Amino acid sequence: MSSTFFEKIEQPLMKVAAWIEANKYISAIRRSFVMMMPYIMVGSIFLMIAAFPLPAYQEFMSNTFGENWGDIITIPLSATFEIMAVFIAFLVAQQLAKQLKLDDITVGFWSLIAFLILTPFGQITDVGAAIPLTWLGSRGMFVAILVGFYTAGMFKLFIDRKIYIQMPDGVPPEVIKSFQAIVPGLGIVTIVLIVRLLIANTPYTTLHNLIYTVIALPLVALGTSFMGAMLTVIAISILWSVGINSGSLVNGFVRPFWLENQAQNLAAIQAGEPIPHIVTEQFFDILWMGGSGATLSLLLAIFLFARSNHVRSIGVLSLAPGIFNINEPILFGLPVILNPVMLIPFNVVPVVFVITQYIAMSIGLVAKPIGVMFPWPTPALISGFLTVGGISGALLQLFNLVLGALIYLPFLRIIDKASTLNEEKARIAEEVVEKTI
């Protein structure tokens, strides 16, 4: 693997990354999920309080607050995670509308209305009509995203062609916006209502069921399989290899798939059933110890084996950020990026971690992710514990941390020896100059 190889792939990868970054639709999805993260994390905290895997703790809470204390404490989870598609339907349209220079709040509300029209109502005698939570959470995510795209696109079509109520001069801007939204909104609602009626006469009965069965399930199965996990880390590592901060780019594609698995894991825990899925977002959160390339392993190798003053000083400067999964100092200070020697382990280590994690969780040696979401700067060992709700996750990270250091070590020694040699030459040159003087 030479510098020539990376020079050849750099330009095509840069073009792909630039296209992804500039794509309004992908950007709308990515921004929407980023905006949702704090609320999902808060809901996850309450789940962790309810599901903390310590029998003495559970017994204490039951004796103190009653047998049903867990049902009460997880209400915030239901108010965030279990109706996430509702928020996404609004946010995707709103974020896309903002990029299209439309009235983003208005478009967001029309998207939310369109999503609710497409969502089936059930009849419950004591409270009247109700929408089942099934399609308001992760299972409704794909419809929410598509409705957001559709609503923003249709609204722009009406506005661009001036198909809206024109108001005379002097009318307040708020009134103008309100009246401008009537005709586009009428068109948006009419079309989704027709779609709902048409699909009601098919075996799928609802757009949710159609999209979920035909599109979502196959994509989720592919994106969250062992091979899907491998392709995810390979894509992130290769893009980072040429200096492209790729985590958010790749995650924007696959996060909806992860969330579906995460929701099913949460539901299984609440029902007292075995956890079904291995690959969720937290599977990757505990993998990227120190950031992309799992560079906390590299830092461990540096502190144990490096002799060069330059390499060790970079390690010292990079340690504190690295503990919190910020690895730009080590990536660009050593450097790793565009360094043909260090890019070999940088790309290999995450692939090895996927293999070890997947096997360990598949055979039951390590518990599967319980679905709790936590901030990405959460340090290693803590993130492993939170991901699986037990010590096995932390022990898995510790094993991988050492394994990664062993993989980085032979390549680090090459850089370390070269740096040591350069330092020795510089010292000798300085001594010669001093003697000359």
HELIX and SHEET records of a PDB file:
HELIX    1   1 SER A    3  ALA A   22  1                                  20    
HELIX    2   2 LYS A   24  ALA A   51  1                                  28    
HELIX    3   3 PRO A   55  PHE A   65  1                                  11    
HELIX    4   4 TRP A   69  ILE A   73  1                                   5    
HELIX    5   5 ILE A   75  THR A   80  1                                   6    
HELIX    6   6 PHE A   81  ILE A   83  5                                   3    
HELIX    7   7 MET A   84  GLN A   99  1                                  16    
HELIX    8   8 ASP A  104  LEU A  118  1                                  15    
HELIX    9   9 LEU A  133  TRP A  135  5                                   3    
HELIX   10  10 SER A  138  GLY A  140  5                                   3    
HELIX   11  11 MET A  141  ASP A  160  1                                  20    
HELIX   12  12 PRO A  173  GLN A  180  1                                   8    
HELIX   13  13 ILE A  182  ALA A  200  1                                  19    
HELIX   14  14 LEU A  207  ILE A  211  1                                   5    
HELIX   15  15 TYR A  212  ALA A  216  3                                   5    
HELIX   16  16 LEU A  217  GLY A  223  1                                   7    
HELIX   17  17 PHE A  226  SER A  241  1                                  16    
HELIX   18  18 GLY A  247  GLN A  270  1                                  24    
HELIX   19  19 GLU A  281  ASP A  285  1                                   5    
HELIX   20  20 THR A  295  PHE A  305  1                                  11    
HELIX   21  21 ASN A  309  ILE A  323  1                                  15    
HELIX   22  22 GLU A  328  GLY A  333  1                                   6    
HELIX   23  23 LEU A  343  SER A  362  1                                  20    
HELIX   24  24 ILE A  382  VAL A  388  1                                   7    
HELIX   25  25 ILE A  391  THR A  436  1                                  46    
SHEET    1   A 2 GLY A 122  ILE A 124  0                                        
SHEET    2   A 2 GLY A 128  ALA A 130 -1                                        
END                                                                             
